[in-house]
Each structure stands twice: as C-alpha cells, then as structure tokens.
Amino acid sequence: MNTNHTETTRIAGELRKALKGPAWHGPALLELLADVSAPTASRRPLPAAHSIWEIVQHVATWLDIVRERVGGQHRDIPDTEDWSAVADESPAAWARMLARVAQATEDLARAIEQFPDDALDPRLPGAAATTSTAYATLHGSVQHILYHAGQVALLKKQ
C-alpha cells in the first residue's frame, strides 16, 4: 500500500461500507433498498418529504459532485440538479438509478484512493468555507449517505 494514501484508502473503504455494508450502524443504503420496488421508491408517504427515489437520486448527484471536486473541478449546482424530479418511474429506470448510485460511489471511492493524504487539509474547489477541508468533505460524503439511508429506513416504514 502506498503510505501516501493510507487515510484516503480508509475513507474510500468507509464510503463503500456506507453504500454496500457491512456498516457499523446497521443496514447500508443498498441493503435498505434491496427490497424496494419502483412503485415503493416513487411513493410519497409523507407529503412534505422526498420520495425514496428522489433521495437516492440526490445521493448519486452529490457523489458525482464530490468526485468532480476531488478532481479539481467546480461548478454551481442548481436546485433542479440537487433535488431533481423523477421523470421515469418504471422498474427499468429504478434499476438504472440503483446502478447509478452504486457506480457513483465506486467512482468517488476510486478518486479518493488516488487522492494524496497530504492534500486533505486544504479545501476542495467549490467547498464552502464552513466545509473547511478536503478531509471534512470526504468524510461528509460518507455521512451524507448514512443520513439519507436513515431517511430511507423511515420512509420504508410508512
């Protein structure tokens, strides 16, 4: 193992666990989604809350955004991309969404593994001053998946 990537390799591992498991806290996001059908994913049991599908789409979007930032890119994120409407609620589209979030996680994990440990202290492009460092942003990506996994778990019970 390249010792210049020890911490980033660990962060990438935690990201993968948040998506696929085994996660320390309980079910990982894909474990929670394993029995969720397209109709269930698009259902809105709480009128003021997002659907499971919208949450998964949002998670995938932010995984892509953080990967772009790890690669040195920044772009403004419009609200329509941050929380975009679900255009196709078919089972095939749901399967593509699950594949998208899995691929986005793996793409970010690989980018994190290539990110040098000595670059963890500066901010990534586009990161708010309150985000502080690349380290906080990368750990925040793991926390983001887990936060939304909790929402999915609650929505499944509705």
N, C-alpha and C positions, 0 to 999 in steps of 0.2 A: 504494500500500500504506500502510495506517495504521502509522506508525512506532512506535506504542504496542503493536503486535502483531508486531514483527519476529521476536523469538526464539520466540514461541509458534507463529507461522506455520511456522518452520523445524522445530520439534518435531513439529507435525502432519504435515509432509511426511515426516519420518523414520518416523513411525508408519505412514503409508501404504506406504512402501517396505518396511518390515518385513513387512507383510502381502502386498503385491502385487508388490513389486520395482520397479525393479531395486535389489536390496540389494547393498551393497559386499562383504559377506562371502560371498555365494553365493546359493542359492535362497531366496526369501522363503517364508513359510508357505503361502500359496495355491499357489505354484509347486510346492512339495513335495507338496501334497495333490491336484494336478490329476489324477493317475493312481491315486488311492486310492479303491477301491470301498468300499461299506458293509461287506461281509464283512471286508475287509482292515482297515478302520478299527476294527471291533469286536473283532478278533482280539487275543489277549493272548499274544504270543510269549515274553515274559518274565513268569513267574507273579507276581513281586513288583512289577512295573511297571504303570503305567496303560496303557490302550489308546490308540491314536491318537485315537479318538473322544472318550474322556474328557479327553484333553489339549486338544483343540480346544474342547470344551465349557467347560473350566476357563479357557482363554484368553478366550473370549467373556464369561464371567461376570465376570472381572476387568476387562475393558474397560468393561463396564457399571458396575461398582463405581467405577472411577476417574472415569468420566463423571459419576456421581452426586456424587462428592466435588468435582469441578471446579464443579459446580452448587451447591455449598454444603450438600449433604445428607450425612448419615452414618447408617449402620445397621450393626448387628452382622451378621457373615457366619457362619452356621452351617456346620459341616463338610459337611453334606449339600448345601449350595449350592456351597461351594468346590469339592468333588470329588463331583458328583452322579452317581448311577447312570444308565446309558443305558437308557431304558425301551423305546424302539422302535428296532430295528436295521435297519429297512427302507431300501432305496435312497432312497425319498422323504424319510425322516427325515434321512438323511445329507445330502441336497441342502439340506434346510432348515437343518441345522447349519452347512454351509458358507456359506449365505446369511446366517445369524445372525452368524457371526464377521466376515464382510465388513461387514455393517451396523453391528455394534457398533464396529468400527474406524472406519468413516466417521463415526458419531455422535460418538465421542470426538474424532476429528480436528477436526470442526467446533466442538465445545465448546472445544478447545484454541485454535483460531484466534480465538475470541471472548474468550479469557482474556487480560487485560492483562499485559504484560510486568512491570509494576511490582508485580504480585501473586505473582510467582514465588518470592519469598523466604520468606513465611510458610508454615506447614504447612496442608495441606488438612484439612477435617473428617474425623475418623476415622483420620488418618495417625498411625502410631506415632512416638514421639519419635525413634526411630532412623532413620526415613524422612527426617527433617529438613524439607525444604522442598517446596513445590509443584513446583519445578523438578526436584528429585530424583525425585519421584513420577511426573511426566510422562515423564522420560527412562527411569525404571524400567519404565514400560508398554511402551516400545519394546524394552528389554532383555528383558522378560518374554516377548514374542512370539518374539524371536530365540532365547532359551534353549529354549523349547518347540519351536521349529522344528528345533533341533538334535536334540532327543529324537525328533521325528517322523522325521527323516532316518535316525537309527539304527534305529528300530523298523521302518522300511521294509526294511532290510537283513536283518532276522531271518527 
